[in-house]
Amino acid sequence: MAIHRVIKEVQGDETTMEDFDINSLSAHLHLTPDQVKKMAERNKLPGRRIGGQWRFSQAEIHQWFEQRIGLSDDRELVEVEKVFEIQSQKQAVDEFHIPDLLNVNNIAMPLPARTKSKVISKICELATASGTLWEPGKMAEAIARREQLHPTALENGVALLHPRRPMPNAMGEAFIALGVTHSGIPFGGPRGCLTDIFFLIGSTSEPVHLRVLARLSRLIQMPETLDNIRAQTTAQGVWSVIQAADDEL
């Protein structure tokens, strides 16, 4: 699997995260120090030498993991879940399933939107109406910035909307919202493919976000799951499809 080097991008409103050295990063990724060193030397990890020592930004490492998730098959996604399981346990999410984070009230079938900006605003409003999201405007702005940087739309017609950094102050706990539009719309998908299924991922920390993203990515790779979602006419029907698919993971 090809892993591309992640280029550091810093925005003024983002907090700098503490760097890793080789030993702390090896513990973080459940690898040996020699494995981490070799990956860094081969440009397979985003890092830099400072005073002859390798240093790795937490923000860059989590971006690298997020990119890796998008390129992974199911076996690799299972490993990603395991890597962040211990860390997410520290965030009081010791075990979860997608239906536990996806309230029926956070599902819009259909989502009344025909443009990219409307999709983002409407799905944030949906999560707010259910009491899950507290600051829809800030979340929508953060998602729009993330989409400008790198679209989250996939070739299968799904987009996994999320800000570049978790926004714990904008929500009470981690959540997922889901909207399905009447027809596909241009959302930056590869080769111009249209998007009609939109997941909004609201996370309280980086490990929680990456673990949710890995499990959700596994779910939407399952045969017939997306077709079954599109065939539903009610939010409850969509939730039942998600539950059945999650049970198989």
ABEGO torsion letter per residue (X at the ends): XBBBBBBBBBBAABBBBBBBBAAAAAAAAGBBAAAAAAAAAAGABBBBBBGGBBBBBAAAAAAAAAAAAAABBAAAAAAAAAAAAAAAAAAGBABBBAAAABBAAABBOBBBBABAAAAAAAAAAAAAAAGABABAAAAAAAAAAAAAABBABBAAGBBBBBBABBBAAABABBBBBBBBBABBBBAGBBGGBBBABBBBBBBABAAAAAAAAAAAAAAAABBGAAAAAAABABAAAAAAAAAAAAAAX
